[in-house]
Amino acid sequence: MPDVFTELEWRGFVQQATPELRAHLASGRRTVYCGFDPTAPSLQLGNLMPLMLLRHLQLAGHRPIVLMGGGTGLIGDPSGKRDERPLLSKEQIRENLHRQRDQMGRLLDFDAKEVRPLVLDNADWLVPQRLVDFLRDVGKHFTVNLMLQKESVQGRLDAGISYTEFSYMLLQAYDFLHLFRKERCTVQVGGSDQWGNITAGIDLIRRVEGGEAHGLVAPLVTTASGAKFGKSEAGALWLDPEMTSPYKFYQYWINVDDRDLEGYLKLFTFMPKDGPQGIASLLKNHAKDPGRREAQSVLARDITTLVHGKDAAHNATSVSAILFGEFDPRAVKEGVYDAMAREIPTATVSGNAIPLVDALVQAGLVKSKSEARRQIEQGGIYVNQQREDRVDRELESRDWLAGRNMLLRKGKKDYALLRLGS
């Protein structure tokens, strides 16, 4: 088997791992799992790291399991949380689970025959459990002293932790035991806050089955500026395009700090280390002219393609290039303007012959015709990125892009899209 552990170390995925994991992965095809609790309608940007970790393991010949927490999500993981999570309804958990499951399709290779991923729901075996049987078969292997030492519990002792969340560790440990028995799964991966839960499962497998299991956790991603990774001014960035548009997703990556570039390229792309298409070469070229933001462009394009697909990435790239004045808006197709309409103020008009002054008012860029005339006279109005200085300008058929779109701008940053109605 390929030396995937060395690759994971170089990319920055390894914060902590069981001592024999390197040899375990190198000695044969393994089944590896990572869990995701459906506590929100969409996966967040922070979930990308463990998914990329699974994908690298799959590329190295190991079979990934995505474990959706339909059961554990009903309880709530205290890891990394200062306060008790609100309990979601079973219906909400089920809805979240289905939506998150649909997002996995592009992130792992579901056409790979020998290492085709499994997507399982731990509600299938946790919900039918009988409490007394579970306490006898699983609970007896855990001491309260041991559980109190776990970081996920320690961080909550002052604020308080309910027995419900305190028991989460046992449920996750049982997940590992179940997958060890049913799927011959011997490796669990996750974020660094999951180390205590993962080692609990390893201990349970050893005690109950006398089996060997392993774990690996990746560091939590941070930014050089100290801001929380995966957060924008509008809040969390989601992988669901309805919650965070591909354009906004793309913009997050195109604007990353130069200090974060190397780490993000290693973690969130499949670019090799060396060679003409490698990370080292890209960063070397970027250092010669940082203002071009070449490395950010590659990062944003690759990861947007991975999460949202080629068409959405192309549209996001084109919208960004047009709005920032780097691209001729006449050179793009209708789909780009459909994407743009979701990002900037958009108005619909019925006729293609319209005075520019009226167009600016209808688009909402100015409050009155007199303001429109003043802005035009001062040179602050652009039609399809071309400055317009004629107050009596009449817009006509040739001004409409891709048949029915017109990009208007006031000053440097105020945009509006005018579209012809059907």
C-alpha positions as CSV (number, residue, x, y, z in Angstrom):
1,M,0.0,0.0,0.0
2,P,1.2,3.6,-0.6
3,D,2.7,5.4,2.4
4,V,-0.4,7.5,2.9
5,F,0.6,8.4,6.5
6,T,3.7,10.3,5.3
7,E,1.5,12.1,2.8
8,L,-1.0,13.0,5.5
9,E,1.7,14.3,7.8
10,W,3.1,16.5,5.0
11,R,-0.3,17.9,4.3
12,G,-0.9,18.7,7.9
13,F,-3.7,16.2,8.7
14,V,-1.9,14.5,11.6
15,Q,-2.0,16.1,15.1
16,Q,-2.3,12.9,17.0
17,A,-2.4,9.2,16.1
18,T,-2.1,5.8,17.6
19,P,1.5,4.6,17.5
20,E,1.0,1.7,15.1
21,L,-1.3,3.4,12.7
22,R,1.4,4.0,10.0
23,A,2.3,0.3,9.9
24,H,-1.4,-0.7,10.0
25,L,-2.3,1.5,6.9
26,A,0.8,0.3,5.0
27,S,0.2,-3.4,5.6
28,G,-3.1,-3.8,3.7
29,R,-6.5,-2.2,2.7
30,R,-8.3,-0.9,5.7
31,T,-11.8,0.4,6.4
32,V,-11.8,3.9,7.9
33,Y,-14.7,5.9,9.3
34,C,-15.5,9.4,10.3
35,G,-18.7,10.6,11.9
36,F,-20.9,13.6,11.2
37,D,-23.7,14.6,13.4
38,P,-26.6,16.3,11.5
39,T,-27.2,19.2,13.9
40,A,-27.5,21.6,11.0
41,P,-29.2,21.5,7.5
42,S,-25.8,21.6,5.9
43,L,-22.2,20.6,6.4
44,Q,-19.9,23.6,7.2
45,L,-16.5,24.6,5.8
46,G,-15.0,23.1,8.9
47,N,-16.3,19.6,7.9
48,L,-14.2,19.7,4.8
49,M,-11.0,18.8,6.6
50,P,-12.1,15.3,7.7
51,L,-13.8,14.7,4.4
52,M,-10.5,15.6,2.6
53,L,-8.8,13.2,5.0
54,L,-11.2,10.4,4.0
55,R,-10.6,11.2,0.3
56,H,-6.8,10.9,0.7
57,L,-7.2,7.6,2.4
58,Q,-9.5,6.4,-0.3
59,L,-7.0,7.5,-3.0
60,A,-4.4,5.4,-1.2
61,G,-6.6,2.3,-1.5
62,H,-8.6,2.3,1.8
63,R,-12.4,2.1,2.1
64,P,-14.1,5.1,3.7
65,I,-17.3,5.0,5.8
66,V,-19.2,8.2,6.3
67,L,-21.2,7.7,9.4
68,M,-24.2,10.1,9.7
69,G,-25.2,10.6,13.3
70,G,-28.9,10.1,13.1
71,G,-28.7,8.5,16.6
72,T,-25.9,10.5,18.2
73,G,-27.3,13.7,16.8
74,L,-30.3,13.2,19.1
75,I,-28.0,13.4,22.1
76,G,-25.4,16.1,21.1
77,D,-21.6,15.9,21.3
78,P,-20.2,18.1,24.1
79,S,-16.8,18.3,22.4
80,G,-15.7,21.8,21.8
81,K,-18.9,23.3,23.2
82,R,-19.1,25.6,26.2
83,D,-22.8,25.1,26.7
84,E,-25.4,22.3,26.3
85,R,-26.7,21.9,22.8
86,P,-30.4,22.4,22.3
87,L,-32.0,19.0,21.5
88,L,-33.4,18.8,18.0
89,S,-36.5,16.9,17.1
90,K,-36.3,13.6,15.4
91,E,-37.9,15.1,12.3
92,Q,-35.3,17.9,12.1
93,I,-32.4,15.4,12.6
94,R,-33.8,13.3,9.8
95,E,-34.2,16.2,7.4
96,N,-30.7,17.5,8.2
97,L,-29.3,14.0,7.7
98,H,-30.8,13.7,4.2
99,R,-29.5,17.1,3.1
100,Q,-26.0,16.5,4.4
101,R,-25.9,13.0,2.8
102,D,-26.6,14.6,-0.6
103,Q,-23.5,16.8,-0.2
104,M,-21.1,13.9,0.1
105,G,-21.5,12.9,-3.6
106,R,-18.7,15.1,-5.0
107,L,-16.3,14.9,-2.1
108,L,-15.7,11.1,-2.3
109,D,-15.5,8.7,-5.2
110,F,-18.7,6.6,-5.2
111,D,-17.8,4.9,-8.5
112,A,-14.7,3.2,-7.0
113,K,-15.5,-0.5,-6.9
114,E,-13.1,-1.9,-4.3
115,V,-13.1,1.1,-2.1
116,R,-16.5,2.5,-2.7
117,P,-17.6,4.6,0.3
118,L,-20.4,3.5,2.6
119,V,-22.8,6.0,4.0
120,L,-24.4,4.7,7.2
121,D,-26.7,6.1,9.8
122,N,-26.0,5.1,13.4
123,A,-29.7,5.5,14.3
124,D,-30.1,2.1,12.7
125,W,-28.3,0.4,15.6
126,L,-28.4,3.0,18.4
127,V,-32.1,3.8,18.5
128,P,-33.2,0.1,18.9
129,Q,-30.8,-0.4,21.9
130,R,-32.3,-1.3,25.2
131,L,-31.0,0.8,28.1
132,V,-30.3,-2.0,30.6
133,D,-28.6,-4.1,28.0
134,F,-26.5,-1.2,26.8
135,L,-25.4,-0.3,30.4
136,R,-24.5,-4.0,31.0
137,D,-22.7,-4.6,27.7
138,V,-21.0,-1.2,27.1
139,G,-21.3,1.0,30.2
140,K,-19.5,-1.5,32.5
141,H,-16.3,-1.0,30.5
142,F,-16.1,2.7,31.4
143,T,-15.3,4.2,34.7
144,V,-16.6,7.6,35.6
145,N,-13.0,8.6,36.6
146,L,-11.9,7.8,33.1
147,M,-14.7,9.7,31.5
148,L,-14.1,12.8,33.7
149,Q,-10.5,12.9,32.4
150,K,-11.6,13.3,28.8
151,E,-11.1,16.8,27.3
152,S,-14.7,17.0,26.0
153,V,-16.0,16.6,29.6
154,Q,-13.2,18.5,31.4
155,G,-14.1,21.6,29.4
156,R,-17.7,21.5,30.6
157,L,-17.3,20.7,34.3
158,D,-17.5,24.3,35.4
159,A,-20.5,25.2,33.2
160,G,-22.2,21.9,33.9
161,I,-22.9,18.9,31.6
162,S,-26.0,16.9,31.5
163,Y,-26.0,13.1,31.8
164,T,-27.4,13.0,28.3
165,E,-24.2,14.7,26.8
166,F,-22.0,12.9,29.3
167,S,-23.1,9.6,27.8
168,Y,-22.2,10.7,24.3
169,M,-18.8,9.1,24.6
170,L,-20.3,5.7,25.2
171,L,-22.5,6.0,22.1
172,Q,-19.6,7.0,19.9
173,A,-17.4,4.2,21.3
174,Y,-20.2,1.7,20.6
175,D,-20.4,3.0,17.0
176,F,-16.7,2.1,16.5
177,L,-17.4,-1.4,18.1
178,H,-20.4,-1.9,15.8
179,L,-18.4,-1.0,12.7
180,F,-15.5,-3.1,13.8
181,R,-17.8,-6.1,14.0
182,K,-20.0,-5.5,10.9
183,E,-17.7,-3.8,8.5
184,R,-14.2,-4.8,9.7
185,C,-13.5,-1.1,10.3
186,T,-10.3,-0.6,12.2
187,V,-9.6,3.1,11.9
188,Q,-11.5,6.2,13.0
189,V,-10.5,9.7,12.1
190,G,-11.8,13.2,13.1
191,G,-10.9,16.6,14.4
192,S,-8.6,17.0,17.4
193,D,-11.6,17.5,19.7
194,Q,-12.6,13.9,19.0
195,W,-9.5,12.2,20.4
196,G,-11.1,11.3,23.7
197,N,-14.2,9.8,22.0
198,I,-12.0,7.9,19.5
199,T,-9.7,6.4,22.1
200,A,-12.8,5.3,24.1
201,G,-13.9,3.3,21.1
202,I,-10.4,1.8,20.7
203,D,-10.5,0.7,24.3
204,L,-14.0,-0.8,24.0
205,I,-13.0,-2.9,21.0
206,R,-9.9,-4.2,22.8
207,R,-12.0,-5.1,25.9
208,V,-15.0,-6.6,24.2
209,E,-13.5,-8.2,21.1
210,G,-9.8,-8.3,21.9
211,G,-9.3,-6.5,18.7
212,E,-6.8,-3.9,17.4
213,A,-8.1,-0.5,16.3
214,H,-6.5,2.8,15.6
215,G,-7.3,6.5,15.5
216,L,-6.1,9.7,13.9
217,V,-7.1,13.3,14.6
218,A,-6.4,16.4,12.5
219,P,-5.7,19.8,14.1
220,L,-8.5,22.3,14.1
221,V,-7.9,24.8,11.3
222,T,-7.1,28.4,12.2
223,T,-6.3,31.5,10.2
224,A,-3.1,33.5,10.5
225,S,-5.1,36.7,11.4
226,G,-6.7,35.0,14.3
227,A,-10.2,34.9,12.8
228,K,-12.2,31.7,13.0
229,F,-11.7,29.5,10.0
230,G,-14.8,29.1,7.8
231,K,-16.5,32.3,9.1
232,S,-17.3,35.3,6.9
233,E,-18.9,38.6,7.8
234,A,-22.3,37.0,7.2
235,G,-21.5,34.0,9.5
236,A,-20.7,30.4,8.8
237,L,-19.9,29.2,5.3
238,W,-22.0,26.2,4.3
239,L,-21.5,23.6,1.7
240,D,-25.1,23.8,0.6
241,P,-25.3,26.3,-2.3
242,E,-28.7,27.5,-1.1
243,M,-27.2,28.6,2.2
244,T,-23.8,29.9,0.9
245,S,-23.7,30.6,-2.8
246,P,-20.8,29.2,-4.9
247,Y,-19.8,32.8,-5.6
248,K,-19.6,33.7,-1.8
249,F,-17.8,30.4,-1.2
250,Y,-15.3,31.2,-4.0
251,Q,-14.8,34.7,-2.6
252,Y,-13.8,33.3,0.8
253,W,-10.9,31.4,-0.7
254,I,-9.9,34.1,-3.2
255,N,-9.4,36.5,-0.3
256,V,-7.4,34.3,2.1
257,D,-4.3,35.8,3.7
258,D,-1.0,35.0,2.0
259,R,0.2,33.5,5.3
260,D,-2.5,30.8,5.1
261,L,-1.9,29.8,1.5
262,E,0.5,27.0,1.9
263,G,-1.4,25.3,4.6
264,Y,-4.8,25.6,2.8
265,L,-3.3,24.3,-0.5
266,K,-2.0,21.2,1.3
267,L,-5.2,20.6,3.2
268,F,-7.9,21.5,0.6
269,T,-6.5,20.6,-2.8
270,F,-5.0,17.4,-4.2
271,M,-2.0,19.3,-5.8
272,P,1.3,17.4,-5.4
273,K,4.2,18.8,-3.4
274,D,6.7,19.1,-6.3
275,G,6.7,19.4,-10.1
276,P,5.4,22.1,-12.5
277,Q,1.8,21.7,-11.2
278,G,2.9,21.3,-7.6
279,I,2.4,23.5,-4.6
280,A,6.0,24.6,-4.2
281,S,6.1,25.8,-7.8
282,L,2.8,27.7,-7.4
283,L,3.9,29.4,-4.3
284,K,7.3,30.3,-5.9
285,N,5.5,32.0,-8.8
286,H,3.0,33.7,-6.4
287,A,5.9,35.2,-4.4
288,K,7.2,37.0,-7.5
289,D,3.9,38.9,-7.9
290,P,1.6,38.5,-4.9
291,G,-0.7,41.2,-6.2
292,R,-1.9,38.9,-9.0
293,R,-3.2,36.5,-6.3
294,E,-2.4,33.5,-8.6
295,A,-2.2,31.0,-5.7
296,Q,-5.5,32.2,-4.2
297,S,-7.2,31.9,-7.6
298,V,-6.0,28.3,-8.0
299,L,-7.1,27.4,-4.4
300,A,-10.5,29.1,-4.9
301,R,-11.1,27.4,-8.3
302,D,-10.1,23.9,-7.2
303,I,-12.0,23.8,-3.9
304,T,-15.2,25.4,-5.4
305,T,-15.0,22.8,-8.2
306,L,-14.7,20.0,-5.7
307,V,-17.7,21.2,-3.6
308,H,-20.0,22.6,-6.2
309,G,-18.9,21.2,-9.6
310,K,-17.2,22.7,-12.7
311,D,-20.2,24.7,-13.9
312,A,-20.8,26.5,-10.6
313,A,-17.0,27.1,-10.2
314,H,-16.8,28.6,-13.7
315,N,-19.8,30.9,-13.0
316,A,-18.3,32.0,-9.7
317,T,-15.0,32.7,-11.3
318,S,-16.6,34.6,-14.2
319,V,-18.8,36.7,-11.9
320,S,-15.8,37.6,-9.7
321,A,-13.7,38.5,-12.8
322,I,-16.5,40.7,-14.2
323,L,-17.3,42.5,-11.0
324,F,-13.7,43.3,-10.3
325,G,-13.1,44.6,-13.8
326,E,-10.8,41.9,-15.0
327,F,-13.0,40.4,-17.7
328,D,-15.2,41.5,-20.6
329,P,-18.9,40.9,-19.6
330,R,-19.8,40.4,-23.2
331,A,-17.7,37.2,-23.3
332,V,-19.8,35.1,-21.0
333,K,-23.0,33.2,-21.3
334,E,-26.5,33.5,-19.7
335,G,-25.7,31.1,-16.8
336,V,-23.1,33.5,-15.4
337,Y,-25.7,36.2,-15.2
338,D,-28.1,33.8,-13.5
339,A,-25.4,33.3,-10.9
340,M,-24.7,37.1,-10.7
341,A,-28.4,37.8,-10.1
342,R,-28.1,36.0,-6.8
343,E,-25.2,38.2,-5.7
344,I,-26.1,41.8,-6.6
345,P,-29.3,43.8,-6.7
346,T,-31.3,42.8,-9.7
347,A,-34.3,44.4,-11.4
348,T,-36.5,43.3,-14.3
349,V,-37.7,45.5,-17.1
350,S,-40.2,44.9,-19.9
351,G,-38.6,46.7,-22.9
352,N,-35.1,46.7,-24.3
353,A,-35.1,50.3,-25.3
354,I,-34.9,52.4,-22.2
355,P,-33.2,55.8,-21.3
356,L,-30.1,55.2,-19.1
357,V,-31.5,57.7,-16.6
358,D,-34.6,55.5,-16.2
359,A,-32.6,52.3,-16.1
360,L,-30.5,53.6,-13.2
361,V,-33.6,54.5,-11.2
362,Q,-35.3,51.2,-11.9
363,A,-32.1,49.3,-11.0
364,G,-32.1,51.1,-7.6
365,L,-28.6,52.6,-8.1
366,V,-30.0,56.1,-7.7
367,K,-33.1,57.5,-6.0
368,S,-34.1,60.0,-8.7
369,K,-33.6,61.0,-12.3
370,S,-31.8,64.1,-11.2
371,E,-29.3,62.1,-9.2
372,A,-28.9,59.8,-12.2
373,R,-28.0,62.8,-14.4
374,R,-25.6,64.2,-11.9
375,Q,-23.8,60.8,-11.5
376,I,-23.5,60.5,-15.3
377,E,-22.2,64.0,-15.7
378,Q,-19.6,63.4,-12.9
379,G,-18.4,60.2,-14.7
380,G,-19.5,57.8,-12.1
381,I,-21.8,55.6,-14.2
382,Y,-20.7,52.5,-16.1
383,V,-22.7,50.4,-18.5
384,N,-21.3,46.9,-19.0
385,Q,-18.1,48.1,-17.3
386,Q,-17.7,51.0,-19.8
387,R,-18.0,54.6,-18.5
388,E,-21.0,56.5,-19.8
389,D,-21.0,60.3,-19.9
390,R,-24.0,61.0,-22.1
391,V,-27.1,62.0,-20.0
392,D,-29.3,61.5,-23.0
393,R,-28.0,57.9,-23.6
394,E,-30.7,55.6,-24.8
395,L,-30.0,51.9,-24.1
396,E,-30.8,49.6,-27.0
397,S,-30.6,46.0,-28.2
398,R,-26.8,45.9,-28.6
399,D,-26.4,46.9,-24.9
400,W,-28.0,43.7,-23.6
401,L,-25.6,40.9,-22.7
402,A,-26.4,37.3,-23.6
403,G,-29.7,38.6,-24.9
404,R,-31.3,40.0,-21.8
405,N,-28.7,41.3,-19.2
406,M,-27.2,44.7,-18.5
407,L,-24.6,45.4,-15.9
408,L,-24.8,48.8,-14.3
409,R,-22.3,50.3,-11.9
410,K,-22.1,53.5,-9.8
411,G,-18.7,54.4,-8.6
412,K,-16.3,51.6,-7.8
413,K,-18.4,49.1,-6.0
414,D,-22.1,49.7,-6.4
415,Y,-23.5,47.2,-8.9
416,A,-26.9,46.3,-10.2
417,L,-28.1,43.9,-12.9
418,L,-30.9,44.8,-15.2
419,R,-32.7,41.9,-16.9
420,L,-35.3,41.8,-19.6
421,G,-38.5,40.0,-18.6
422,S,-39.7,37.1,-20.7
